[in-house]
Amino acid sequence: MRGKNIIIGICGGIAAYKTPQLVRALKKEGANVRVALTDGGARFVSELALATVSQEPVYRKIFPPADTPETDYTHHISLGEWADALVIAPATANTLARLAAGLCDDMLTACFLTLRPGKPVLIFPAMDGQMFLSASVQRNIALLQEQGCLVFRPESGELASGQCGLGRMAEPDTIKSRLEEALQKPTEHSPLQGKTIVVTAGPTREKIDGVRYISNYSSGKMGFAIARAAVERGALVTLITGPVNLETPPGVERINVESATEMLAAARNFFQSCTLFIGAAAVADYRPALPFEGKMKKNSSEIELTLVKNPDILAEFSLQKSSNQLAIGFALEMQSDLVNAQKKLEAKQLDLIAFNFFDRKTAGFEVDTNILTLIEESGATTELPQLPKEEAAKRLLDAIEELYVNKGINC
Ligand SMILES: Cc1cc2nc3c(=O)[nH]c(=O)nc-3n(C[C@H](O)[C@H](O)[C@H](O)COP(=O)(O)O)c2cc1C
């Protein structure tokens, strides 16, 4: 905790009265603490108390008061840039909604939006139990979790309303422990921190004519999950994606392409500079040799389409990579047979291949879960259970981190 820059975001719930204690506990551990207080929060805890315990001015409004000329023109982004972690405690239903919607109407929400990729956000909701379980609050929490925020369920016990039940904010000591864990995990121990990573995702579309194409059912979900998980570990991620219907994970640089040829051209720009290339895209193997200009007419009962082989983007990178670059691929097979995946790994000289069996219900294209078997260059295999793609992505990155350590790569 020593020397870490921590923002405590405080919202308008009765549990705000505990926050000066939290600020003190973090200061005692040697952290630099700044407070972002909402207008609601200021109704429950005094700004003076928080400024005194943090020994810093309390941050509240984005705009300066009317009679004060603006002197710091980057004030609204300065907190987010400064922070190593953001802790929001208590988080009200109102602020959960503001965060989930991406609003930026006070310093707390501005800080949330400008925090650097990979920096942990810990959210401790506190409110009446019924309110917490409402569909709206749960939906907002799910959205925030999807973005990588750590949201902690309120505790059960006596509530300020005099009732007993779910809704209490965690005690300052518990919040401090959760923060310590979060600070250790992503930023200090991941060999991926600061690494330039390229992930390809989604299908490619290969033009038959101006209105038709050949493609496949890839949704891009696995590649997007990997990109998100890598940013959470502090990596600098470029996601080169075919046409998919997915939001760009926060902190990821996204490049949209359509065909395999376009994907290769985009990827080649990173072949020298990236330290890790993860080919999760389902690149079409073939493309029409001569796409028709305009729309083909339907005037014969049969047509012949000549297909030519597409470039193998991952192989091109892998076969020219240097000793401190890693190439990771995916092998989707219709049968639970590792032999083809192993052959692919060897032919392309990959460092690891993630084999997945295609059953359309629990693994492979479109679905939200996957069942991966990770095969390393050494032949070592790790079978993962059926997992949500977000979790499977984390396990894949764990294995890649081990490769970095085993190969002694630290570029
Ligand atoms: C006495 C009182 C207690 C409140 N306690 C909570 C609470 O524990 N949790 C919550 O989500 N809202 C609570 N509210 C409602 C919030 O203060 C209100 O939604 C406010 O707009 C929150 O603003 P903020 O999210 O910007 O801090 C309370 C309101 C009052 C008057």
The ligand as an SDF file (V2000), in Angstrom:
LIG
                    3D

 31 33  0  0  0  0  0  0  0  0999 V2000
  -31.4190    9.4440    5.0570 C   0  0  0  0  0  0  0  0  0  0  0  0
  -31.0860    8.9270    3.7020 C   0  0  0  0  0  0  0  0  0  0  0  0
  -30.3370    7.7740    3.5970 C   0  0  0  0  0  0  0  0  0  0  0  0
  -30.0040    7.2490    2.3460 C   0  0  0  0  0  0  0  0  0  0  0  0
  -29.2840    6.1160    2.2660 N   0  0  0  0  0  0  0  0  0  0  0  0
  -28.9830    5.5790    1.0720 C   0  0  0  0  0  0  0  0  0  0  0  0
  -28.1980    4.3970    0.9850 C   0  0  0  0  0  0  0  0  0  0  0  0
  -27.7680    3.8210    1.9740 O   0  0  0  0  0  0  0  0  0  0  0  0
  -27.9340    3.8970   -0.2420 N   0  0  0  0  0  0  0  0  0  0  0  0
  -28.3940    4.4900   -1.3880 C   0  0  0  0  0  0  0  0  0  0  0  0
  -28.1240    3.9480   -2.4790 O   0  0  0  0  0  0  0  0  0  0  0  0
  -29.1080    5.6360   -1.3350 N   0  0  0  0  0  0  0  0  0  0  0  0
  -29.4070    6.1890   -0.1330 C   0  0  0  0  0  0  0  0  0  0  0  0
  -30.1360    7.3590   -0.0750 N   0  0  0  0  0  0  0  0  0  0  0  0
  -30.5360    8.0130   -1.3240 C   0  0  0  0  0  0  0  0  0  0  0  0
  -29.3760    8.8100   -1.9200 C   0  0  0  0  0  0  0  0  0  0  0  0
  -28.8450    9.7290   -0.9710 O   0  0  0  0  0  0  0  0  0  0  0  0
  -29.8440    9.5460   -3.1670 C   0  0  0  0  0  0  0  0  0  0  0  0
  -30.1890    8.6120   -4.1570 O   0  0  0  0  0  0  0  0  0  0  0  0
  -28.7980   10.5160   -3.6910 C   0  0  0  0  0  0  0  0  0  0  0  0
  -29.3020   11.1080   -4.8740 O   0  0  0  0  0  0  0  0  0  0  0  0
  -27.4940    9.8280   -3.9720 C   0  0  0  0  0  0  0  0  0  0  0  0
  -26.6120   10.7240   -4.6000 O   0  0  0  0  0  0  0  0  0  0  0  0
  -25.1150   10.2640   -5.0140 P   0  0  0  0  0  0  0  0  0  0  0  0
  -25.2340    8.9170   -5.6340 O   0  0  0  0  0  0  0  0  0  0  0  0
  -24.6700   11.2910   -6.0020 O   0  0  0  0  0  0  0  0  0  0  0  0
  -24.3190   10.2760   -3.7930 O   0  0  0  0  0  0  0  0  0  0  0  0
  -30.4540    7.9160    1.1780 C   0  0  0  0  0  0  0  0  0  0  0  0
  -31.1810    9.0930    1.2840 C   0  0  0  0  0  0  0  0  0  0  0  0
  -31.4890    9.5850    2.5330 C   0  0  0  0  0  0  0  0  0  0  0  0
  -32.2690   10.8790    2.6160 C   0  0  0  0  0  0  0  0  0  0  0  0
  1  2  1  0
  2  3  1  0
  2 30  2  0
  3  4  2  0
  4  5  1  0
  4 28  1  0
  5  6  2  0
  6  7  1  0
  6 13  1  0
  7  8  2  0
  7  9  1  0
  9 10  1  0
 10 11  2  0
 10 12  1  0
 12 13  2  0
 13 14  1  0
 14 15  1  0
 14 28  1  0
 15 16  1  0
 16 17  1  0
 16 18  1  0
 18 19  1  0
 18 20  1  0
 20 21  1  0
 20 22  1  0
 22 23  1  0
 23 24  1  0
 24 25  2  0
 24 26  1  0
 24 27  1  0
 28 29  2  0
 29 30  1  0
 30 31  1  0
M  END
$$$$
